[in-house]
Amino acid sequence: MNNFGFISSLLPVESSWDFFADILPEKWRYRGGPLLTGTLTGYLEGEKLEGFGWKVPEDTAGLWNESRLIKLWRRLTVELTRKEIGIIGLDSATTFDPPFKIINQQYFPDISDGKALELLLFLNYFRNVLRNYRISPQKAKVAIIWEEGNLGLTCARLIAREIRFLSLVNPNIRFLERAADLIIAETGISPKLYTEPPEFNKEKIVVKCGKLTRLCITRHSKQVIWCEIFQKKPSLSCLNINLPITVTNRRHRIPLYPALGEAILRSFFNLPGFWYGSDLQLERIVKLADLFKELRINIAI
């Protein structure tokens, strides 16, 4: 039996007073911290994995300050240990971020935020876009725009293996130059660099990675295919490509959000590590692709 956990604002609460709970102010509902929603059961390769879910508000900024968050996370880690949970998925739709003061503590659990799985599935979705729109990889022009960490760079390193023409958009010119050197060394492609979004008249596909606060995209061209990843609420219709993973609670079948799928997969293979934040390592995507290969699922990089 493998145990996993999932923390999300999207989980339904299993109780007979759901209606009344929904109309109570959040400061009352969550005064004791995340709400235990009940047991979760994951099924992968005919094996059953037991887990637990916790619900948190979509926005915790006005509810819990930093000192309160530290106390809640410490209390939660004790509960995770008691329930023998090896890894938890922290959904990107929440703002229940672990405080930096306790992340490096010995007792802190392994976490998945789903970014590695989301990017792996997006890569295969990207290939389908090229095929369905009959875009030749030798002629495809792709722009990737991002601000947070190296999310866009990791995406670019994978996309650059599929096409010939690539543009990178990031407000930091030095980061762009280092990114270009890395992509040239790995693929031989010399990307165009922009610190502000261009007109996107020649690009066929524009990929927005994460949230943008300084840069602004104007979607004026209907000929451009717009893609978004690492958003607050991932597009399951685009990314959940019939993975052989199902999750249920006592009443519902739970959608396979990237953080949940990643936690289950890593729990199944007993793969430890802190997979969280905007510093997305390419090695994580490679490892997940290898795990799917072991499951005889063709999701390759």
MIDOSE-1310 file (N, C-alpha, C; in nm, 2 decimals, decimal comma, always signed):
residues 301
mnnf	+0,08/-0,12/+0,00/+0,00/+0,00/+0,00/+0,09/+0,12/+0,00; +0,06/+0,22/-0,09/+0,14/+0,34/-0,10/+0,05/+0,46/-0,06; +0,10/+0,54/+0,02/+0,02/+0,65/+0,07/+0,06/+0,78/+0,00; -0,03/+0,87/-0,04/+0,00/+1,00/-0,09/-0,10/+1,10/-0,04
gfis	-0,07/+1,22/-0,05/-0,16/+1,33/-0,01/-0,18/+1,43/-0,12; -0,29/+1,51/-0,11/-0,32/+1,61/-0,21/-0,38/+1,73/-0,14; -0,33/+1,85/-0,16/-0,38/+1,97/-0,10/-0,42/+2,06/-0,21; -0,55/+2,10/-0,21/-0,61/+2,18/-0,32/-0,73/+2,26/-0,27
sllp	-0,76/+2,36/-0,34/-0,88/+2,44/-0,32/-1,00/+2,38/-0,40; -0,97/+2,28/-0,48/-1,07/+2,23/-0,57/-1,13/+2,10/-0,52; -1,09/+2,04/-0,41/-1,14/+1,92/-0,36/-1,28/+1,94/-0,30; -1,37/+1,85/-0,32/-1,50/+1,86/-0,25/-1,48/+1,80/-0,11
vess	-1,55/+1,87/-0,01/-1,55/+1,82/+0,12/-1,66/+1,72/+0,15; -1,62/+1,60/+0,20/-1,71/+1,49/+0,22/-1,78/+1,51/+0,36; -1,90/+1,57/+0,36/-1,97/+1,58/+0,48/-2,12/+1,60/+0,45; -2,20/+1,58/+0,55/-2,35/+1,59/+0,53/-2,40/+1,73/+0,53
wdff	-2,30/+1,83/+0,57/-2,34/+1,97/+0,58/-2,26/+2,05/+0,48; -2,24/+2,00/+0,36/-2,16/+2,07/+0,26/-2,22/+2,20/+0,22; -2,35/+2,21/+0,21/-2,42/+2,33/+0,17/-2,39/+2,44/+0,28; -2,41/+2,40/+0,41/-2,39/+2,50/+0,51/-2,24/+2,54/+0,52
adil	-2,15/+2,45/+0,50/-2,01/+2,48/+0,50/-1,97/+2,58/+0,40; -2,03/+2,57/+0,28/-2,00/+2,66/+0,17/-2,04/+2,80/+0,20; -2,14/+2,82/+0,28/-2,19/+2,96/+0,30/-2,13/+3,02/+0,43; -2,05/+2,94/+0,50/-1,98/+3,00/+0,62/-1,86/+3,08/+0,57
pekw	-1,83/+3,19/+0,64/-1,71/+3,27/+0,61/-1,59/+3,18/+0,62; -1,49/+3,21/+0,53/-1,37/+3,12/+0,53/-1,29/+3,13/+0,66; -1,30/+3,24/+0,73/-1,22/+3,25/+0,85/-1,28/+3,16/+0,96; -1,40/+3,11/+0,94/-1,46/+3,01/+1,03/-1,43/+2,87/+0,98
ryrg	-1,45/+2,85/+0,85/-1,43/+2,72/+0,80/-1,28/+2,67/+0,82; -1,19/+2,77/+0,80/-1,05/+2,73/+0,80/-0,97/+2,78/+0,92; -1,04/+2,80/+1,03/-0,98/+2,86/+1,15/-0,87/+2,76/+1,21; -0,89/+2,63/+1,18/-0,80/+2,53/+1,23/-0,70/+2,49/+1,13
gpll	-0,70/+2,55/+1,01/-0,61/+2,51/+0,90/-0,68/+2,44/+0,79; -0,60/+2,37/+0,70/-0,66/+2,29/+0,59/-0,76/+2,19/+0,64; -0,87/+2,17/+0,57/-0,98/+2,08/+0,60/-0,95/+1,94/+0,54; -0,95/+1,84/+0,63/-0,93/+1,71/+0,58/-1,06/+1,67/+0,51
tgtl	-1,05/+1,64/+0,38/-1,17/+1,61/+0,30/-1,20/+1,46/+0,30; -1,12/+1,38/+0,35/-1,14/+1,24/+0,35/-1,04/+1,16/+0,27; -1,06/+1,03/+0,26/-0,97/+0,94/+0,19/-0,98/+0,96/+0,04; -0,87/+0,94/-0,03/-0,86/+0,93/-0,17/-0,80/+0,80/-0,21
tgyl	-0,85/+0,74/-0,32/-0,80/+0,61/-0,36/-0,76/+0,63/-0,51; -0,63/+0,60/-0,53/-0,57/+0,61/-0,67/-0,55/+0,47/-0,72; -0,58/+0,45/-0,85/-0,56/+0,33/-0,92/-0,46/+0,34/-1,03; -0,35/+0,26/-1,03/-0,25/+0,27/-1,13/-0,19/+0,13/-1,16
egek	-0,20/+0,09/-1,28/-0,15/-0,04/-1,32/-0,21/-0,15/-1,24; -0,34/-0,14/-1,21/-0,41/-0,24/-1,13/-0,38/-0,24/-0,98; -0,29/-0,15/-0,94/-0,26/-0,14/-0,80/-0,34/-0,02/-0,73; -0,38/-0,05/-0,61/-0,46/+0,06/-0,54/-0,36/+0,13/-0,44
legf	-0,37/+0,26/-0,45/-0,29/+0,35/-0,36/-0,38/+0,43/-0,27; -0,35/+0,43/-0,15/-0,44/+0,50/-0,05/-0,38/+0,64/-0,03; -0,47/+0,74/-0,01/-0,43/+0,87/+0,01/-0,53/+0,95/+0,09; -0,49/+1,08/+0,12/-0,58/+1,17/+0,19/-0,58/+1,31/+0,12
gwkv	-0,69/+1,38/+0,12/-0,70/+1,51/+0,06/-0,73/+1,62/+0,17; -0,67/+1,73/+0,15/-0,70/+1,85/+0,23/-0,74/+1,97/+0,14; -0,84/+2,04/+0,19/-0,89/+2,15/+0,11/-0,85/+2,28/+0,18; -0,80/+2,38/+0,10/-0,76/+2,51/+0,15/-0,83/+2,61/+0,06
pedt	-0,84/+2,74/+0,11/-0,90/+2,84/+0,03/-0,82/+2,87/-0,10; -0,88/+2,93/-0,20/-0,81/+2,97/-0,32/-0,71/+3,08/-0,29; -0,74/+3,17/-0,20/-0,65/+3,28/-0,16/-0,63/+3,28/-0,01; -0,51/+3,25/+0,04/-0,49/+3,25/+0,18/-0,43/+3,37/+0,23
aglw	-0,40/+3,47/+0,15/-0,32/+3,59/+0,19/-0,40/+3,67/+0,30; -0,53/+3,68/+0,28/-0,60/+3,76/+0,38/-0,65/+3,67/+0,50; -0,61/+3,55/+0,50/-0,66/+3,46/+0,60/-0,55/+3,42/+0,70; -0,43/+3,38/+0,65/-0,32/+3,34/+0,73/-0,20/+3,42/+0,70
nesr	-0,14/+3,48/+0,81/-0,01/+3,55/+0,79/+0,10/+3,45/+0,79; +0,23/+3,49/+0,78/+0,34/+3,40/+0,77/+0,36/+3,32/+0,90; +0,35/+3,38/+1,01/+0,37/+3,30/+1,13/+0,26/+3,20/+1,15; +0,14/+3,23/+1,11/+0,03/+3,13/+1,11/+0,05/+3,02/+1,01
likl	+0,10/+3,05/+0,90/+0,13/+2,95/+0,80/+0,24/+2,85/+0,85; +0,34/+2,90/+0,92/+0,44/+2,82/+0,97/+0,38/+2,72/+1,07; +0,30/+2,76/+1,16/+0,23/+2,68/+1,25/+0,14/+2,57/+1,19; +0,07/+2,61/+1,08/-0,02/+2,52/+1,01/+0,06/+2,41/+0,94
wrrl	+0,17/+2,45/+0,88/+0,25/+2,36/+0,80/+0,32/+2,26/+0,90; +0,36/+2,31/+1,01/+0,42/+2,22/+1,11/+0,32/+2,12/+1,16; +0,20/+2,17/+1,19/+0,09/+2,08/+1,23/+0,06/+1,98/+1,13; +0,06/+2,02/+1,00/+0,02/+1,93/+0,89/+0,13/+1,83/+0,87
tvel	+0,26/+1,86/+0,89/+0,36/+1,76/+0,87/+0,35/+1,65/+0,97; +0,31/+1,68/+1,09/+0,29/+1,58/+1,20/+0,18/+1,49/+1,15; +0,07/+1,54/+1,10/-0,04/+1,46/+1,05/+0,00/+1,37/+0,93; +0,08/+1,43/+0,84/+0,13/+1,35/+0,73/+0,21/+1,23/+0,78
trke	+0,30/+1,25/+0,88/+0,38/+1,15/+0,93/+0,30/+1,04/+1,00; +0,19/+1,08/+1,07/+0,11/+0,99/+1,14/+0,03/+0,90/+1,04; -0,01/+0,96/+0,93/-0,08/+0,88/+0,82/+0,01/+0,81/+0,72; +0,14/+0,82/+0,75/+0,24/+0,75/+0,67/+0,23/+0,79/+0,52
igii	+0,22/+0,92/+0,50/+0,22/+0,98/+0,36/+0,36/+1,02/+0,32; +0,40/+0,96/+0,21/+0,54/+0,98/+0,17/+0,56/+1,10/+0,08; +0,45/+1,14/+0,01/+0,46/+1,25/-0,08/+0,32/+1,32/-0,09; +0,32/+1,45/-0,10/+0,20/+1,52/-0,12/+0,20/+1,60/-0,25
glds	+0,09/+1,62/-0,31/+0,07/+1,70/-0,43/+0,01/+1,84/-0,38; +0,08/+1,95/-0,42/+0,03/+2,08/-0,38/-0,02/+2,15/-0,51; -0,15/+2,16/-0,52/-0,21/+2,20/-0,64/-0,18/+2,35/-0,67; -0,15/+2,38/-0,80/-0,12/+2,52/-0,84/-0,24/+2,61/-0,82
attf	-0,36/+2,56/-0,81/-0,48/+2,65/-0,79/-0,49/+2,70/-0,65; -0,40/+2,66/-0,56/-0,40/+2,71/-0,42/-0,29/+2,82/-0,40; -0,30/+2,89/-0,29/-0,19/+2,97/-0,25/-0,13/+2,93/-0,11; -0,14/+2,80/-0,08/-0,09/+2,75/+0,05/+0,05/+2,71/+0,03
dppf	+0,14/+2,81/+0,00/+0,28/+2,78/-0,02/+0,35/+2,76/+0,11; +0,44/+2,66/+0,11/+0,52/+2,64/+0,23/+0,62/+2,75/+0,26; +0,62/+2,80/+0,38/+0,72/+2,91/+0,42/+0,86/+2,86/+0,40; +0,95/+2,95/+0,36/+1,09/+2,92/+0,34/+1,16/+2,88/+0,47
kiin	+1,11/+2,93/+0,58/+1,17/+2,90/+0,71/+1,17/+2,75/+0,74; +1,08/+2,68/+0,69/+1,07/+2,54/+0,73/+1,09/+2,44/+0,62; +1,11/+2,49/+0,50/+1,12/+2,40/+0,38/+1,24/+2,31/+0,40; +1,35/+2,36/+0,45/+1,47/+2,28/+0,46/+1,48/+2,20/+0,59
qqyf	+1,38/+2,20/+0,67/+1,38/+2,13/+0,80/+1,37/+1,98/+0,77; +1,44/+1,90/+0,85/+1,45/+1,75/+0,83/+1,31/+1,69/+0,82; +1,21/+1,74/+0,89/+1,08/+1,67/+0,90/+0,99/+1,71/+0,78; +1,04/+1,81/+0,70/+0,95/+1,86/+0,59/+0,93/+1,75/+0,49
pdis	+0,80/+1,73/+0,44/+0,77/+1,62/+0,34/+0,82/+1,65/+0,20; +0,82/+1,55/+0,12/+0,84/+1,56/-0,02/+0,71/+1,62/-0,09; +0,73/+1,71/-0,18/+0,62/+1,78/-0,24/+0,63/+1,78/-0,40; +0,51/+1,77/-0,46/+0,50/+1,78/-0,61/+0,40/+1,89/-0,64
dgka	+0,44/+1,98/-0,72/+0,34/+2,08/-0,77/+0,29/+2,06/-0,91; +0,33/+1,95/-0,97/+0,27/+1,90/-1,10/+0,34/+1,97/-1,22; +0,43/+2,06/-1,20/+0,49/+2,13/-1,32/+0,56/+2,03/-1,41; +0,63/+1,94/-1,36/+0,71/+1,84/-1,44/+0,61/+1,76/-1,53
lell	+0,51/+1,71/-1,47/+0,41/+1,63/-1,54/+0,33/+1,72/-1,64; +0,30/+1,84/-1,60/+0,23/+1,93/-1,69/+0,31/+1,96/-1,82; +0,44/+1,98/-1,80/+0,52/+2,01/-1,92/+0,54/+1,89/-2,00; +0,56/+1,77/-1,94/+0,57/+1,65/-2,02/+0,45/+1,62/-2,11
lfln	+0,33/+1,64/-2,05/+0,21/+1,62/-2,12/+0,19/+1,73/-2,23; +0,23/+1,85/-2,20/+0,22/+1,96/-2,29/+0,31/+1,93/-2,41; +0,43/+1,87/-2,39/+0,52/+1,84/-2,51/+0,44/+1,75/-2,61; +0,37/+1,65/-2,55/+0,30/+1,56/-2,64/+0,18/+1,63/-2,71
yfrn	+0,12/+1,72/-2,63/+0,01/+1,80/-2,69/+0,06/+1,89/-2,80; +0,18/+1,95/-2,78/+0,24/+2,04/-2,88/+0,27/+1,96/-3,01; +0,31/+1,84/-3,00/+0,33/+1,75/-3,12/+0,20/+1,73/-3,19; +0,09/+1,71/-3,11/-0,04/+1,69/-3,17/-0,08/+1,81/-3,25
vlrn	-0,05/+1,93/-3,19/-0,09/+2,06/-3,26/-0,02/+2,07/-3,39; +0,11/+2,04/-3,40/+0,18/+2,04/-3,52/+0,12/+1,94/-3,62; +0,09/+1,83/-3,58/+0,03/+1,72/-3,67/-0,11/+1,76/-3,71; -0,19/+1,81/-3,62/-0,33/+1,83/-3,65/-0,35/+1,96/-3,74
yris	-0,26/+2,05/-3,72/-0,27/+2,17/-3,81/-0,18/+2,16/-3,93; -0,11/+2,05/-3,95/-0,03/+2,02/-4,06/+0,08/+2,12/-4,07; +0,15/+2,15/-3,96/+0,26/+2,24/-3,95/+0,39/+2,17/-3,96; +0,47/+2,19/-4,06/+0,59/+2,12/-4,07/+0,69/+2,16/-3,96
pqka	+0,75/+2,07/-3,89/+0,85/+2,11/-3,79/+0,96/+2,19/-3,84; +0,99/+2,17/-3,97/+1,10/+2,25/-4,03/+1,07/+2,39/-4,06; +0,93/+2,42/-4,06/+0,89/+2,56/-4,09/+0,82/+2,62/-3,97; +0,79/+2,55/-3,87/+0,72/+2,60/-3,75/+0,80/+2,71/-3,68
kvai	+0,73/+2,82/-3,65/+0,79/+2,93/-3,58/+0,72/+2,94/-3,44; +0,79/+2,93/-3,34/+0,73/+2,92/-3,20/+0,79/+3,03/-3,11; +0,71/+3,10/-3,04/+0,76/+3,20/-2,94/+0,72/+3,15/-2,80; +0,81/+3,16/-2,71/+0,78/+3,12/-2,57/+0,80/+3,25/-2,48
iwee	+0,70/+3,28/-2,40/+0,71/+3,40/-2,32/+0,69/+3,36/-2,17; +0,77/+3,42/-2,09/+0,76/+3,38/-1,94/+0,83/+3,49/-1,86; +0,81/+3,49/-1,73/+0,87/+3,57/-1,63/+0,93/+3,50/-1,51; +0,85/+3,39/-1,47/+0,88/+3,32/-1,35/+1,00/+3,22/-1,37
gnlg	+1,10/+3,23/-1,29/+1,21/+3,13/-1,28/+1,26/+3,09/-1,42; +1,28/+2,96/-1,43/+1,33/+2,91/-1,56/+1,22/+2,82/-1,63; +1,09/+2,85/-1,60/+0,98/+2,77/-1,65/+0,98/+2,77/-1,81; +0,99/+2,89/-1,86/+1,00/+2,90/-2,01/+1,12/+2,84/-2,07
ltca	+1,23/+2,86/-2,00/+1,36/+2,80/-2,06/+1,35/+2,65/-2,06; +1,30/+2,59/-1,96/+1,28/+2,44/-1,96/+1,19/+2,40/-2,07; +1,08/+2,47/-2,09/+0,99/+2,44/-2,20/+1,06/+2,46/-2,33; +1,14/+2,57/-2,35/+1,21/+2,60/-2,47/+1,31/+2,49/-2,50
rlia	+1,38/+2,43/-2,40/+1,48/+2,33/-2,43/+1,41/+2,20/-2,48; +1,29/+2,18/-2,45/+1,22/+2,06/-2,50/+1,16/+2,09/-2,64; +1,10/+2,21/-2,65/+1,04/+2,25/-2,78/+1,14/+2,26/-2,89; +1,26/+2,31/-2,85/+1,37/+2,33/-2,95/+1,41/+2,20/-3,02
reir	+1,38/+2,09/-2,96/+1,41/+1,96/-3,02/+1,31/+1,92/-3,13; +1,20/+2,00/-3,14/+1,09/+1,96/-3,23/+1,09/+2,05/-3,35; +1,14/+2,17/-3,34/+1,12/+2,27/-3,45/+1,26/+2,34/-3,48; +1,25/+2,43/-3,58/+1,38/+2,50/-3,62/+1,38/+2,65/-3,59
flsl	+1,27/+2,71/-3,57/+1,26/+2,86/-3,55/+1,20/+2,88/-3,41; +1,27/+2,95/-3,33/+1,23/+2,97/-3,19/+1,26/+3,12/-3,15; +1,16/+3,18/-3,08/+1,18/+3,31/-3,02/+1,16/+3,30/-2,87; +1,24/+3,37/-2,79/+1,23/+3,37/-2,65/+1,20/+3,51/-2,60
vnpn	+1,10/+3,52/-2,51/+1,06/+3,65/-2,46/+1,07/+3,65/-2,31; +1,15/+3,73/-2,25/+1,17/+3,75/-2,11/+1,22/+3,88/-2,08; +1,18/+3,95/-1,97/+1,23/+4,09/-1,94/+1,38/+4,10/-1,91; +1,44/+3,99/-1,88/+1,59/+3,99/-1,84/+1,67/+3,95/-1,95
irfl	+1,75/+4,05/-2,01/+1,83/+4,02/-2,13/+1,94/+3,93/-2,10; +2,00/+3,94/-1,98/+2,11/+3,85/-1,95/+2,07/+3,71/-1,93; +1,95/+3,69/-1,88/+1,90/+3,55/-1,87/+1,87/+3,50/-2,01; +1,81/+3,58/-2,09/+1,79/+3,54/-2,23/+1,92/+3,50/-2,30
eraa	+2,02/+3,57/-2,28/+2,15/+3,54/-2,35/+2,20/+3,40/-2,30; +2,19/+3,38/-2,17/+2,24/+3,25/-2,12/+2,15/+3,14/-2,17; +2,02/+3,17/-2,18/+1,93/+3,07/-2,23/+1,96/+3,03/-2,38; +1,99/+3,13/-2,45/+2,02/+3,11/-2,60/+2,15/+3,03/-2,61
dlii	+2,25/+3,06/-2,53/+2,37/+2,98/-2,53/+2,34/+2,83/-2,50; +2,26/+2,81/-2,41/+2,23/+2,67/-2,37/+2,15/+2,60/-2,48; +2,06/+2,66/-2,54/+1,98/+2,60/-2,65/+2,06/+2,58/-2,77; +2,15/+2,67/-2,80/+2,24/+2,65/-2,92/+2,33/+2,53/-2,89
aetg	+2,38/+2,52/-2,77/+2,47/+2,41/-2,74/+2,40/+2,27/-2,75; +2,27/+2,27/-2,71/+2,20/+2,14/-2,70/+2,14/+2,11/-2,84; +2,09/+2,20/-2,91/+2,01/+2,17/-3,04/+2,07/+2,23/-3,16; +2,16/+2,33/-3,15/+2,21/+2,40/-3,27/+2,12/+2,51/-3,32
ispk	+2,00/+2,53/-3,26/+1,91/+2,64/-3,29/+1,95/+2,77/-3,22; +1,95/+2,87/-3,30/+1,98/+3,01/-3,25/+1,86/+3,09/-3,23; +1,80/+3,09/-3,11/+1,67/+3,16/-3,10/+1,68/+3,31/-3,10; +1,57/+3,38/-3,15/+1,56/+3,52/-3,14/+1,53/+3,56/-3,00
lyte	+1,58/+3,68/-2,95/+1,56/+3,72/-2,81/+1,48/+3,85/-2,81; +1,39/+3,86/-2,72/+1,31/+3,98/-2,70/+1,29/+4,00/-2,55; +1,30/+4,13/-2,51/+1,27/+4,17/-2,37/+1,12/+4,22/-2,36; +1,06/+4,24/-2,47/+0,92/+4,28/-2,48/+0,85/+4,20/-2,59
ppef	+0,73/+4,16/-2,57/+0,66/+4,08/-2,67/+0,66/+4,15/-2,81; +0,70/+4,08/-2,92/+0,69/+4,14/-3,05/+0,55/+4,13/-3,10; +0,53/+4,16/-3,23/+0,39/+4,16/-3,28/+0,34/+4,01/-3,31; +0,43/+3,92/-3,31/+0,39/+3,78/-3,33/+0,32/+3,76/-3,47
nkek	+0,36/+3,83/-3,57/+0,30/+3,82/-3,70/+0,35/+3,69/-3,77; +0,47/+3,65/-3,75/+0,53/+3,54/-3,82/+0,53/+3,41/-3,74; +0,51/+3,42/-3,61/+0,50/+3,30/-3,53/+0,37/+3,22/-3,55; +0,38/+3,09/-3,56/+0,26/+3,01/-3,57/+0,20/+2,97/-3,44
ivvk	+0,29/+2,96/-3,34/+0,25/+2,91/-3,20/+0,32/+3,00/-3,10; +0,24/+3,05/-3,00/+0,29/+3,13/-2,89/+0,26/+3,05/-2,76; +0,36/+3,03/-2,68/+0,34/+2,95/-2,56/+0,36/+3,05/-2,44; +0,26/+3,07/-2,36/+0,28/+3,15/-2,24/+0,30/+3,06/-2,12
cgkl	+0,41/+3,08/-2,05/+0,45/+2,99/-1,94/+0,44/+3,07/-1,81; +0,34/+3,03/-1,72/+0,32/+3,10/-1,60/+0,25/+3,23/-1,61; +0,24/+3,30/-1,50/+0,17/+3,43/-1,49/+0,26/+3,54/-1,54; +0,21/+3,64/-1,60/+0,28/+3,76/-1,64/+0,24/+3,88/-1,56
trlc	+0,33/+3,95/-1,51/+0,30/+4,08/-1,43/+0,36/+4,20/-1,50; +0,47/+4,18/-1,57/+0,54/+4,30/-1,64/+0,51/+4,30/-1,79; +0,50/+4,18/-1,85/+0,49/+4,17/-1,99/+0,34/+4,16/-2,02; +0,30/+4,20/-2,14/+0,16/+4,20/-2,18/+0,15/+4,15/-2,32
itrh	+0,07/+4,05/-2,34/+0,04/+3,99/-2,47/-0,08/+4,04/-2,54; -0,07/+4,09/-2,66/-0,19/+4,13/-2,73/-0,23/+4,02/-2,84; -0,34/+3,96/-2,82/-0,38/+3,85/-2,91/-0,46/+3,91/-3,03; -0,38/+3,97/-3,12/-0,45/+4,04/-3,23/-0,46/+3,95/-3,36
skqv	-0,38/+3,85/-3,36/-0,38/+3,76/-3,48/-0,45/+3,63/-3,46; -0,55/+3,61/-3,55/-0,63/+3,49/-3,54/-0,55/+3,37/-3,60; -0,44/+3,40/-3,67/-0,36/+3,29/-3,73/-0,27/+3,22/-3,63; -0,25/+3,29/-3,52/-0,15/+3,24/-3,42/-0,23/+3,14/-3,33
iwce	-0,16/+3,03/-3,30/-0,21/+2,93/-3,20/-0,16/+2,96/-3,06; -0,25/+3,00/-2,97/-0,20/+3,04/-2,84/-0,21/+2,92/-2,74; -0,11/+2,90/-2,67/-0,10/+2,79/-2,57/-0,06/+2,85/-2,43; -0,12/+2,80/-2,32/-0,09/+2,85/-2,19/-0,06/+2,73/-2,10
ifqk	+0,05/+2,73/-2,03/+0,08/+2,62/-1,93/+0,13/+2,69/-1,80; +0,13/+2,61/-1,69/+0,17/+2,66/-1,56/+0,08/+2,78/-1,51; -0,05/+2,77/-1,54/-0,15/+2,87/-1,50/-0,21/+2,82/-1,37; -0,29/+2,91/-1,31/-0,35/+2,88/-1,18/-0,43/+2,76/-1,18
kpsl	-0,51/+2,74/-1,29/-0,59/+2,62/-1,30/-0,56/+2,56/-1,44; -0,48/+2,45/-1,44/-0,44/+2,39/-1,56/-0,56/+2,34/-1,65; -0,54/+2,35/-1,78/-0,65/+2,30/-1,87/-0,64/+2,15/-1,88; -0,73/+2,08/-1,81/-0,73/+1,94/-1,81/-0,77/+1,88/-1,94
scln	-0,85/+1,95/-2,02/-0,89/+1,90/-2,15/-0,77/+1,89/-2,24; -0,67/+1,98/-2,22/-0,55/+1,98/-2,31/-0,45/+1,88/-2,26; -0,44/+1,87/-2,13/-0,32/+1,80/-2,07/-0,35/+1,66/-2,02; -0,47/+1,62/-1,99/-0,50/+1,49/-1,94/-0,53/+1,40/-2,06
inlp	-0,43/+1,34/-2,11/-0,44/+1,26/-2,23/-0,46/+1,11/-2,20; -0,57/+1,08/-2,13/-0,61/+0,94/-2,10/-0,50/+0,87/-2,03; -0,44/+0,93/-1,93/-0,34/+0,86/-1,85/-0,41/+0,75/-1,77; -0,35/+0,63/-1,75/-0,41/+0,52/-1,68/-0,41/+0,54/-1,53
itvt	-0,45/+0,66/-1,48/-0,45/+0,69/-1,34/-0,59/+0,74/-1,31; -0,66/+0,68/-1,21/-0,79/+0,73/-1,17/-0,79/+0,75/-1,02; -0,86/+0,85/-0,97/-0,87/+0,88/-0,83/-1,01/+0,90/-0,79; -1,05/+0,84/-0,68/-1,19/+0,86/-0,63/-1,19/+0,89/-0,48
nrrh	-1,29/+0,95/-0,44/-1,32/+0,95/-0,29/-1,45/+0,88/-0,27; -1,52/+0,89/-0,16/-1,63/+0,81/-0,13/-1,75/+0,85/-0,22; -1,75/+0,97/-0,28/-1,87/+1,01/-0,36/-1,84/+1,04/-0,50; -1,71/+1,08/-0,53/-1,68/+1,14/-0,66/-1,56/+1,07/-0,72
ripl	-1,55/+1,09/-0,85/-1,42/+1,06/-0,92/-1,35/+1,20/-0,93; -1,23/+1,21/-0,88/-1,15/+1,33/-0,88/-1,08/+1,36/-1,01; -1,09/+1,47/-1,07/-1,01/+1,50/-1,19/-0,86/+1,49/-1,16; -0,79/+1,44/-1,26/-0,65/+1,42/-1,24/-0,57/+1,55/-1,27
ypal	-0,57/+1,63/-1,17/-0,49/+1,75/-1,18/-0,34/+1,72/-1,18; -0,25/+1,80/-1,25/-0,11/+1,76/-1,26/-0,04/+1,73/-1,13; -0,07/+1,81/-1,02/+0,00/+1,78/-0,89/-0,05/+1,65/-0,83; -0,17/+1,62/-0,85/-0,23/+1,49/-0,80/-0,17/+1,37/-0,88
geai	-0,17/+1,38/-1,01/-0,11/+1,28/-1,09/+0,04/+1,25/-1,06; +0,11/+1,36/-1,05/+0,25/+1,35/-1,02/+0,28/+1,29/-0,88; +0,20/+1,32/-0,78/+0,22/+1,27/-0,65/+0,19/+1,12/-0,65; +0,08/+1,08/-0,72/+0,05/+0,93/-0,73/+0,16/+0,86/-0,80
lrsf	+0,20/+0,91/-0,91/+0,31/+0,84/-0,99/+0,44/+0,83/-0,91; +0,47/+0,93/-0,84/+0,60/+0,93/-0,76/+0,58/+0,84/-0,64; +0,46/+0,83/-0,58/+0,43/+0,74/-0,47/+0,44/+0,60/-0,52; +0,38/+0,57/-0,64/+0,38/+0,43/-0,69/+0,53/+0,38/-0,71
fnlp	+0,62/+0,47/-0,76/+0,76/+0,43/-0,78/+0,85/+0,47/-0,67; +0,79/+0,52/-0,56/+0,87/+0,55/-0,44/+0,99/+0,65/-0,48; +0,95/+0,76/-0,55/+1,05/+0,85/-0,60/+1,05/+0,97/-0,51; +1,15/+0,99/-0,43/+1,16/+1,11/-0,33/+1,20/+1,23/-0,40
gfwy	+1,20/+1,35/-0,33/+1,25/+1,47/-0,38/+1,15/+1,59/-0,36; +1,20/+1,71/-0,36/+1,12/+1,83/-0,34/+1,10/+1,89/-0,48; +0,99/+1,86/-0,54/+0,96/+1,90/-0,68/+0,86/+2,02/-0,67; +0,91/+2,14/-0,65/+0,82/+2,25/-0,62/+0,89/+2,38/-0,65
gsdl	+0,81/+2,47/-0,71/+0,87/+2,60/-0,74/+0,89/+2,63/-0,89; +0,93/+2,75/-0,92/+0,95/+2,79/-1,06/+1,09/+2,75/-1,11; +1,17/+2,69/-1,03/+1,30/+2,64/-1,08/+1,28/+2,50/-1,13; +1,23/+2,48/-1,25/+1,19/+2,35/-1,30/+1,31/+2,28/-1,36
qler	+1,35/+2,17/-1,31/+1,46/+2,09/-1,36/+1,42/+2,00/-1,48; +1,50/+2,00/-1,58/+1,47/+1,92/-1,70/+1,48/+1,77/-1,66; +1,56/+1,74/-1,57/+1,58/+1,60/-1,53/+1,45/+1,54/-1,47; +1,37/+1,62/-1,41/+1,24/+1,57/-1,36/+1,15/+1,52/-1,47
ivkl	+1,14/+1,60/-1,58/+1,06/+1,56/-1,69/+1,12/+1,43/-1,76; +1,25/+1,42/-1,77/+1,31/+1,30/-1,82/+1,28/+1,18/-1,74; +1,28/+1,20/-1,60/+1,25/+1,09/-1,51/+1,11/+1,04/-1,53; +1,02/+1,14/-1,54/+0,88/+1,10/-1,55/+0,85/+1,03/-1,68
adlf	+0,92/+1,07/-1,79/+0,91/+1,00/-1,92/+0,96/+0,86/-1,90; +1,07/+0,83/-1,83/+1,12/+0,70/-1,81/+1,02/+0,61/-1,73; +0,95/+0,68/-1,63/+0,85/+0,60/-1,55/+0,73/+0,56/-1,64; +0,69/+0,65/-1,72/+0,58/+0,61/-1,81/+0,62/+0,50/-1,91
kelr	+0,75/+0,50/-1,95/+0,80/+0,40/-2,04/+0,79/+0,26/-1,97; +0,82/+0,26/-1,83/+0,81/+0,14/-1,76/+0,67/+0,09/-1,75; +0,57/+0,19/-1,76/+0,43/+0,15/-1,75/+0,38/+0,12/-1,89; +0,47/+0,12/-1,99/+0,43/+0,09/-2,13/+0,33/+0,20/-2,19
inia	+0,36/+0,33/-2,15/+0,28/+0,44/-2,20/+0,37/+0,53/-2,28; +0,33/+0,55/-2,40/+0,42/+0,63/-2,49/+0,41/+0,78/-2,47; +0,47/+0,83/-2,37/+0,48/+0,97/-2,35/+0,63/+1,00/-2,34; +0,69/+1,03/-2,45/+0,84/+1,04/-2,46/+0,88/+1,19/-2,48
i	+1,01/+1,21/-2,45/+1,07/+1,34/-2,48/+1,17/+1,33/-2,58
